[in-house]
Amino acid sequence: MKPNNPFLIAGYYNPEFFCDRKAETATILDALHNGRNVTLIAPRRMGKTGLIHHVFYQLKEQKSDIVTLYMDIYSTQTLGDFVRLFANTVLGQLDSMPQKALSRISQFIRSCRPVFTFDEMSGVPKVTVDVSPAEEKSTLKEIFDYLASSEKRCYIAIDEFQQIAEYPEKGIEALLRSYIQFLPNINFIFAGSKQHVMQEMFASSKRPFYQSTQLLTIGTINRDEYASFAIGHFANHNLELPREVLDVIYDKFDGHTWYIQNLLNRLYGYNRNVEMELVLYAVEQIITEQSYSYADLLKAYSAGNVRLLKAIAQEGCVKEVLAGDFISKHRLKAASSVRSALKKLKENELVYQTADGYIIYDRFMGEWLRKQVF
């Protein structure tokens, strides 16, 4: 059963609803096939999670008995959070028979008591663990021992991997590296959205994961590929999306995948031939729906932070935020105050630094900010 709307804004369906990324897919498949772990870096909402699931789909097509596992650790705050999510993701998934899974889990997981439930459709056991702080590292080792004991080929993707650098516990990178390097039957994709943190973790000789993976940074989808994909899906529904309109959409969001997909999803849902008036209407609908949450979000920031945010939004992209002409044009405070505000906005992912300059991370929020009077 196909999705009603081909422009997915969450999840993955199959290659028919996935645009391009042929070169990136081939690179990751080649690395994994030859036993190399991969570090995948991209800004949030650029499509790295979809790419991971697309790669996993291709792997399963090539060999159906492999195991592919995905976990997003963005919400984890401590090693304990990580261990619980890791356990819930992998335990029981490397065994074809429930009885074998129960036996192997009981054999390796001794530091805590796993709770077993079963998927009603597949019969595969689902395992949850309650780990006490004193047993977190022991349980982590036991999970890796469980993985190492399996004869199945397994690929594990850990999304937002830079989060482990925020854990209060010391030495987590070294601990994970010490276990991962001895898993010959398992390869990892470490994905992250904070480029400077990920680059430091995997490209600095001072860090445990130094040169342990193949690095891959992804950017925008090729304009012509996106045009062919989008126009084709509209045509399949007997709707017209003119190329010049698609180009305007692509440029408006600088090729940023999720925002283009979101807008195309709306336009397709209107079930009308697309003209620029309809595009403007769809954008207005989206930012109107989000206006309350944007306004509420800004309540947590000082007037100086908000003024800087609005100034960047008005410019679209700012090469030098601390330049005197930019500060004077937008009546910002002293350079030191602007520097402090910029640091906070970057840390909280409201502002993002691209190769061309600083932009508002949420493109729809940028549209909303340009319309506001503060």
C-alpha positions, -999 to +999 in steps of 0.1 A: +000+000+000+016+033-012+015+065+008-012+089-002+014+117-006+048+109-022+066+137-005+074+121+028+084+144+057+090+116+082+100+079+079+111+059+049+090+039+025+110+026-005+133+039-032+103+052-053+098+079-027+135+087-020+152+113-041+187+108-055+216+103-030+230+077-055+266+086-049+263+088-011+244+055-010+270+037-031+298+051-009+282+039+023+273+005+009+309+000-003+323+010+031+300-014+050+305-042+025+343-039+030+341-037+068+346+000+073+325+019+098+311+052+085+307+087+100+279+105+084+277+143+090+249+166+078+229+195+092+196+185+108+168+179+083+192+176+054+181+139+049+208+118+067+182+097+086+164+090+053+197+081+037+205+056+065+171+039+060+176+039+023+210+022+027+195-003+051+168-010+025+194-017-002+214-040+022+182-060+030+175-063-008+210-077-013+209-102+016+176-106+035+191-124+065+212-095+077+201-073+106+198-035+104+192-015+136+187+022+140+187+043+172+185+080+177+203+092+209+194+129+206+172+127+237+197+108+259+214+128+286+236+102+304+253+069+299+224+052+316+200+066+290+223+054+263+226+019+278+188+015+281+181+026+246+210+005+232+197-026+251+161-020+239+174-016+203+196-046+199+187-073+225+167-101+208+171-087+173+201-110+163+183-143+168+158-158+144+140-179+171+125-164+202+137-193+223+173-188+212+170-151+218+158-156+254+185-181+260+213-159+247+201-127+264+199-146+297+234-159+291+250-125+286+228-100+305+235-107+342+240-072+357+203-064+355+170-082+350+157-079+314+119-077+310+106-097+280+076-090+259+068-104+224+057-086+192+023-100+184+029-101+147+064-114+144+069-132+177+103-114+181+110-107+217+112-071+229+135-065+257+136-036+282+161-032+310+162-012+341+198-004+348+210+010+381+238+036+379+262+012+395+257-013+368+256+009+337+291+001+324+287-037+332+255-038+313+271-020+283+299-045+282+273-074+284+254-059+254+286-058+234+294-093+244+260-104+232+266-087+199+300-102+195+286-137+201+262-135+172+270-152+139+247-128+120+260-099+100+246-067+116+247-030+108+239-005+135+232+032+129+236+056+159+220+089+150+230+122+167+261+105+179+277+138+191+253+136+220+277+113+239+301+142+242+275+159+264+272+131+289+285+140+324+303+107+327+340+108+316+357+085+291+325+074+273+341+078+238+371+056+248+348+030+264+326+026+233+356+026+210+372-002+231+342-024+225+333-015+189+368-023+175+364-059+185+331-067+167+341-083+133+305-092+124+290-057+131+296-024+114+284+010+125+271+042+110+278+071+133+256+100+122+256+135+136+243+170+128+268+192+148+296+192+122+323+208+144+317+183+172+316+153+149+347+164+130+366+168+163+354+134+175+365+115+144+393+136+129+413+147+159+443+126+169+435+133+205+401+115+204+395+077+207+376+074+174+404+091+154+406+076+119+384+047+129+357+054+103+352+066+068+340+102+069+311+113+047+295+148+047+263+153+028+248+185+015+219+194-007+203+171-033+212+180-069+187+206-083+180+187-115+176+154-097+151+170-073+132+186-102+129+153-120+117+136-088+092+163-078+078+171-112+075+134-120+054+126-089+031+156-096+027+144-132+018+109-120-011+125-103-021+145-134-008+177-118+016+202-131+046+216-112+064+239-135+102+237-135+106+275-128+084+272-097+104+242-085+135+263-089+121+291-068+112+266-041+147+251-042+164+285-040+141+298-013+153+270+010+188+266-004+181+230-013+175+220+023+157+187+019+131+187+047+118+222+041+114+215+004+097+182+011+074+198+036+063+225+011+059+200-018+038+178+006+014+207+011+013+216-026+006+180-036-022+178-010-040+208-025-046+186-056-041+216-080-017+226-106+011+246-089+015+283-095+036+308-074+004+321-057-002+286-044+034+283-032+031+316-012-002+305+003+014+272+014+043+289+030+020+313+048-001+284+061+029+266+075+044+296+093+010+306+106+006+272+121+040+275+138+038+311+148+026+304+184+055+280+191+080+303+175+068+332+197+068+310+228+103+298+220+117+333+218+104+341+253+134+322+267+158+346+250+170+381+259+160+411+237+196+412+224+195+375+213+161+380+195+174+412+178+204+393+165+182+365+154+159+388+135+189+406+119+203+374+105+168+364+093+164+397+074+198+393+057+191+356+049+228+348+053+255+368+071+291+362+064+305+383+092+281+387+122+307+408+141+313+432+112+307+468+121+284+476+092+261+446+101+260+456+137+253+493+130+228+485+102+206+464+126+213+486+157+229+458+177+249+462+208+287+460+212+306+433+193+312+415+226+274+413+233+268+401+198+295+374+201+279+362+233+244+361+217+257+343+186+274+316+208+241+309+226+220+309+194+245+285+178+246+262+209+208+260+209+206+254+171+187+285+163+215+297+141+237+275+119+271+283+103+273+273+066+302+277+043+286+309+031+278+324+065+253+323+093+216+314+087+185+307+107+185+269+112+147+265+109+140+279+074+103+284+082+112+303+114+134+325+093+104+333+071+083+341+102+110+363+117+112+384+086+076+393+091+078+402+128+082+436+144+100+435+178 
